[in-house]
Amino acid sequence: MKKTLSTLAITCLSVSAAFAEPTLSGRIFIIGNYVDGEFKDSNANDDNGIRRNGDFDGDTFEIESHKSSIGLEGSEPITAKTDVIYELEYDIGVDGESRTFESRSTYLGLANDNYGELRVGKYFSPIDMINNVAVTQGFWDNLGTTALSEDTRAVQALNMADAPPRVSNSVSWVSPKFDNLPIEVAFMYAASEDFSNGSGDENDTDNGYGSYLTYEQSGLVASLAYDKDIDIIGDLIRGTVTYDMSDITDVPVTLGALYQQADYDNRSDKEKGFVISASLQLNNFSRPASIYVQYNNAANLDGRKDADSDQFVIGGQYDITDNIIAHAYAGINKADNIQGVSGTAIDDTDSDNVVFSSGDTELIAIGGGLQYYF
């Protein structure tokens, strides 16, 4: 009996010694914004020839929790060259709104020195993993809002399509990095888990797939990504280039450019957009600091002909400590030929229906925030 207990104790101690505790990490990012938006209705008359005006505008000050999260991540060696890797990351609505514990990156995978990393679960799409061009923070970190609300009379800053926060039911592989080979490749497959495919319903979704290729050397990072039925129902292609000029000059500036096309299955026109950015490191501060400018342009938003937008943002950040960062920014977004909710109307059955109008929007936002990493 004593021998059995002794063997069990040694076994338990061996397991405990081999087990690597996960790392608790996350960030809290609280922002405050003054936002002023307006919608100008371009429809002068309704079907009965009665003059109407669907214009509306308003301003507000808002407090938001922006991409705040908490999670556990870690790895466990199973051979000399292979580790089990895992992450459980969740949104936290620090401002008190009901967004707490919505999953972000949640996966289990393998990392091998020779064969790369394999993740199964919920993770970044290939399109998202090459976006190192967009430098805006807080309110203006807004790629992906391509249309106004379909049921609310409100103005939003509109921009080209973007990746979802993470892709569920996915398997992704990223190639290993080898010496003297500045290329990285990744593939993703996302299962729709929808048995209704092929029924003819326009809301059916297919299994998605995508990949990216990245070249990185001497301050230059160039990437190309493609996916189908992951970020949108359709095809999306994105190319990005960034260049760190400090590699060849004394100017600590990083320049970036992004071009993208989105071909929606249920739209006749391709959405086309580009982003140009520049970020300057400020060396005359005691702590790291930077300022940036960014211009966004999108045509045929959401695949709708002549629905276009422009956005210009300036901003900066200052590292108070290694894990506390202050942000400030200001920007303007204008969009033309956008369909928006202009009001409601009672039909013949006394039902209250939403009335849509086409028009132009303009939104200005000034704000900032504090970001804390742990």
KEBA-267499 format. One record per residue (C-alpha): z, x, y; residue in three letters. Coordinates in steps of 0.1 Angstrom, whole numbers, padded with zeros to 4 digits, always signed. Each point is the difference from the previous one (the first is absolute). Layout:
% KEBA-267499
ZXYAla;...
//
This chain:
% KEBA-267499
+0000+0000+0000Met;+0009+0028+0024Lys;-0033+0017-0008Lys;-0019-0032+0007Thr;+0017-0005+0034Leu;-0005+0037+0009Ser;-0037-0002-0008Thr;-0003-0032+0021Leu;+0017+0016+0029Ala;-0022+0030-0001Ile;-0031-0022-0001Thr;+0011-0021+0030Cys;+0008+0032+0020Leu;-0034+0014-0009Ser;-0018-0032+0012Val;+0020-0001+0032Ser;-0008+0037+0007Ala;-0037-0006-0006Ala;-0002-0031+0022Phe;-0012+0006+0035Ala;+0015-0024+0025Glu;-0025-0019+0022Pro;-0002+0007+0037Thr;+0010-0028+0024Leu;-0023+0000+0030Ser;-0014-0023+0027Gly;-0006-0006+0036Arg;+0012-0025+0027Ile;-0026-0005+0028Phe;+0010-0025+0027Ile;-0025-0007+0028Ile;+0001-0020+0032Gly;-0032-0013+0016Asn;-0011-0019+0031Tyr;-0032-0019-0011Val;-0023-0020+0023Asp;-0030-0017-0016Gly;-0026-0026+0009Glu;-0028-0020-0016Phe;-0029-0012+0021Lys;-0019-0029-0016Asp;-0038+0003+0003Ser;-0006-0036-0011Asn;-0005-0021+0031Ala;-0005-0034-0016Asn;+0010-0019-0031Asp;-0023-0022-0021Asp;+0004-0029+0024Asn;-0010+0021+0030Gly;+0035-0001+0014Ile;+0010+0031+0019Arg;+0029+0019-0016Arg;+0018+0033+0003Asn;+0015+0017-0030Gly;+0012+0030+0020Asp;+0036+0012-0006Phe;+0021+0030+0008Asp;+0036+0012-0002Gly;+0022+0030+0001Asp;+0032+0009-0019Thr;+0024+0028-0008Phe;+0005+0005-0037Glu;+0023+0021-0022Ile;-0016+0010-0033Glu;+0009+0020-0031Ser;-0032+0020-0007His;-0006+0011-0036Lys;+0037+0007-0005Ser;+0007+0008-0037Ser;+0025+0012-0025Ile;-0006+0013-0035Gly;+0007+0023-0029Leu;-0023+0027-0013Glu;+0001+0029-0023Gly;-0014+0019-0030Ser;+0011+0010-0035Glu;-0015+0029-0019Pro;-0012-0008-0035Ile;-0019+0032-0007Thr;-0004+0034+0018Ala;-0029-0014+0020Lys;+0005-0038+0000Thr;+0024-0022+0018Asp;+0006-0037+0000Val;-0002-0012+0037Ile;+0013-0033+0014Tyr;+0006-0018+0033Glu;+0016-0033+0009Leu;-0006-0007+0037Glu;+0007-0032+0019Tyr;-0004-0014+0035Asp;+0032-0007+0019Ile;-0001-0024+0030Gly;+0025+0018+0023Val;-0006-0025+0027Asp;+0014-0028-0022Gly;-0032-0017-0009Glu;-0007-0009-0036Ser;-0021+0030-0012Arg;+0028+0019-0019Thr;-0008+0013-0034Phe;-0037-0007-0001Glu;-0013+0027-0022Ser;-0021+0029+0014Arg;-0006+0030-0023Ser;+0014-0008-0034Thr;-0014+0019-0029Tyr;+0006+0021-0031Leu;-0022+0029-0008Gly;-0007+0035-0013Leu;-0006+0033+0019Ala;-0016+0029-0018Asn;-0008+0034+0014Asp;-0034+0001-0016Asn;-0011-0037+0000Tyr;+0014-0014+0032Gly;+0021-0032+0006Glu;-0003-0034-0016Leu;+0019-0030+0015Arg;+0002-0035-0013Val;+0014-0028+0021Gly;-0004-0006+0037Lys;-0014+0028+0022Tyr;-0023+0010+0029Phe;-0037-0008-0003Ser;-0026+0028+0002Pro;-0011-0013+0034Ile;+0036+0003+0013Asp;+0006+0034-0014Met;-0027+0017+0021Ile;+0011-0016+0034Asn;+0013+0030+0019Asn;-0019-0009+0031Val;+0020-0030+0013Ala;+0029+0015+0020Val;+0013-0031+0017Thr;+0036-0011-0007Gln;+0020-0032+0002Gly;-0018-0030+0015Phe;-0033+0017+0000Trp;+0001+0011-0036Asp;-0022-0030-0006Asn;-0031+0007-0020Leu;-0007-0030-0023Gly;+0004-0031+0023Thr;-0036-0012+0001Thr;+0004-0036+0010Ala;+0023-0023+0020Leu;+0023-0024-0018Ser;-0016-0030-0017Glu;+0029-0024+0009Asp;+0019+0015+0030Thr;-0010+0001+0036Arg;+0006+0037+0007Ala;-0016+0032+0011Val;+0000+0031-0022Gln;-0014+0036+0004Ala;-0031-0001-0022Leu;-0014+0030-0019Asn;-0020+0010-0030Met;+0009-0007-0037Ala;+0027+0023-0015Asp;+0017+0005-0033Ala;+0029-0023-0010Pro;+0035+0015+0002Pro;-0004+0009-0037Arg;-0022-0011-0030Val;+0018-0018-0028Ser;-0009+0002-0037Asn;-0017+0033+0005Ser;-0006+0032-0018Val;-0008+0031+0022Ser;-0007+0036-0008Trp;+0000+0029+0025Val;-0015+0033-0011Ser;+0021+0032-0001Pro;-0004+0026+0028Lys;-0014+0033-0012Phe;+0000+0033+0018Asp;-0033+0008+0019Asn;-0012-0036-0006Leu;+0006-0020+0032Pro;-0010-0034-0015Ile;+0021-0029-0011Glu;-0013-0031-0019Val;+0017-0033-0008Ala;-0009-0032-0018Phe;+0017-0034-0001Met;-0004-0031-0022Tyr;+0017-0033+0010Ala;+0002-0029-0024Ala;-0004-0035+0015Ser;+0018-0016-0029Glu;-0019-0032+0008Asp;-0015-0020-0029Phe;-0020-0022+0024Ser;-0026+0027+0006Asn;-0036-0012-0005Gly;+0009-0037+0007Ser;-0020+0001+0032Gly;+0030-0005+0023Asp;-0005+0021+0031Glu;+0037+0009-0001Asn;-0003+0017-0034Asp;+0007+0038+0001Thr;-0014+0026-0022Asp;+0016+0032-0013Asn;-0002+0026+0027Gly;-0007+0037-0001Tyr;-0004+0029+0024Gly;+0001+0037+0006Ser;+0001+0027+0026Tyr;-0011+0036+0005Leu;+0017+0023+0024Thr;-0009+0035+0012Tyr;+0026+0020+0018Glu;-0003+0036+0013Gln;+0008+0020+0032Ser;+0013-0030+0020Gly;-0029-0023-0010Leu;+0007-0031-0021Val;-0030-0021-0010Ala;+0002-0030-0023Ser;-0021-0028-0014Leu;+0013-0031-0017Ala;-0015-0031-0016Tyr;+0016-0031-0016Asp;-0011-0033-0013Lys;+0023-0031+0000Asp;+0031+0019+0008Ile;+0004-0001+0038Asp;-0024-0029+0006Ile;-0019-0023-0023Ile;-0031+0021+0002Gly;-0010+0036+0006Asp;+0016+0024+0024Leu;-0010+0036+0008Ile;+0020+0023+0023Arg;-0006+0036+0012Gly;+0025+0021+0019Thr;+0000+0034+0017Val;+0029+0018+0017Thr;+0000+0035+0014Tyr;+0030+0020+0012Asp;-0013+0022+0028Met;+0031+0022+0000Ser;-0016+0018-0029Asp;-0026+0016+0023Ile;+0014-0005+0035Thr;+0033+0000+0018Asp;-0002-0037+0007Val;+0022-0020-0024Pro;-0023-0030-0002Val;-0011-0020-0031Thr;-0031-0020+0003Leu;-0010-0029-0023Gly;-0028-0024-0007Ala;-0003-0029-0024Leu;-0030-0022-0009Tyr;+0001-0030-0022Gln;-0022-0029-0014Gln;+0013-0031-0017Ala;-0023-0023-0018Asp;+0018-0033-0007Tyr;-0013-0020-0030Asp;+0002-0033+0019Asn;-0014+0012+0034Arg;-0036+0007+0011Ser;+0007+0029+0023Asp;+0016+0034-0007Lys;+0031+0009+0021Glu;-0005+0035+0015Lys;+0027+0020+0018Gly;+0011+0034+0011Phe;+0031+0018+0013Val;+0002+0031+0022Ile;+0033+0017+0006Ser;+0015+0031+0015Ala;+0036+0013-0003Ser;+0015+0028+0021Leu;+0032+0019-0009Gln;+0021+0007+0030Leu;+0015+0035-0001Asn;+0021-0002+0032Asn;+0028-0021-0016Phe;+0030+0013-0019Ser;-0008-0023-0029Arg;-0034-0010-0015Pro;-0019-0025+0022Ala;-0035-0013+0002Ser;-0023-0024+0018Ile;-0031-0018-0013Tyr;-0029-0022+0010Val;-0020-0022-0023Gln;-0031-0022+0004Tyr;-0010-0027-0026Asn;-0032-0020-0001Asn;-0010-0027-0025Ala;-0032-0021-0003Ala;-0004-0033-0020Asn;+0037-0003-0006Leu;+0008-0017-0033Asp;-0037+0000-0007Gly;-0007-0025+0029Arg;-0031+0008+0021Lys;+0007+0012+0036Asp;+0038-0001-0004Ala;+0008+0034+0015Asp;+0031+0018+0012Ser;+0010+0031+0020Asp;+0035+0016+0001Gln;+0014+0029+0020Phe;+0035+0014-0004Val;+0020+0029+0014Ile;+0034+0010-0013Gly;+0023+0028-0009Gly;+0031+0009-0020Gln;+0029+0024+0002Tyr;+0021+0013-0029Asp;+0036-0004+0012Ile;+0011+0016-0033Thr;-0018+0008-0032Asp;+0004-0036-0012Asn;+0002-0020+0033Ile;-0032-0006+0019Ile;-0005-0019+0033Ala;-0033-0018+0007His;-0018-0014+0030Ala;-0034-0016+0003Tyr;-0023-0023+0021Ala;-0033-0015-0009Gly;-0026-0027+0005Ile;-0021-0020-0025Asn;-0030-0021+0009Lys;-0021-0022-0024Ala;-0031-0021+0006Asp;-0014-0031-0018Asn;+0032-0006-0020Ile;+0009-0033-0016Gln;+0035-0011+0008Gly;+0022-0031+0000Val;-0003-0018+0033Ser;+0021-0030-0009Gly;+0002-0031-0022Thr;-0018-0034-0001Ala;+0007-0033-0017Ile;-0028-0012-0023Asp;-0009-0035-0012Asp;+0027+0000-0026Thr;+0027+0009+0026Asp;+0002+0035-0015Ser;+0008+0029+0023Asp;-0027+0027-0005Asn;-0003+0035+0014Val;-0028+0004+0025Val;-0018+0034+0001Phe;-0019+0015+0029Ser;-0020+0032+0005Ser;+0011+0023+0028Gly;+0011+0034+0012Asp;+0035+0015-0003Thr;+0018+0027+0020Glu;+0034+0014-0010Leu;+0021+0027+0018Ile;+0032+0014-0016Ala;+0024+0026+0013Ile;+0030+0012-0021Gly;+0018+0026-0020Gly;+0025+0005-0027Gly;+0024+0021-0019Leu;-0006+0012-0035Gln;+0027+0014-0023Tyr;-0008+0017-0034Tyr;+0025+0005-0027Phe;
//
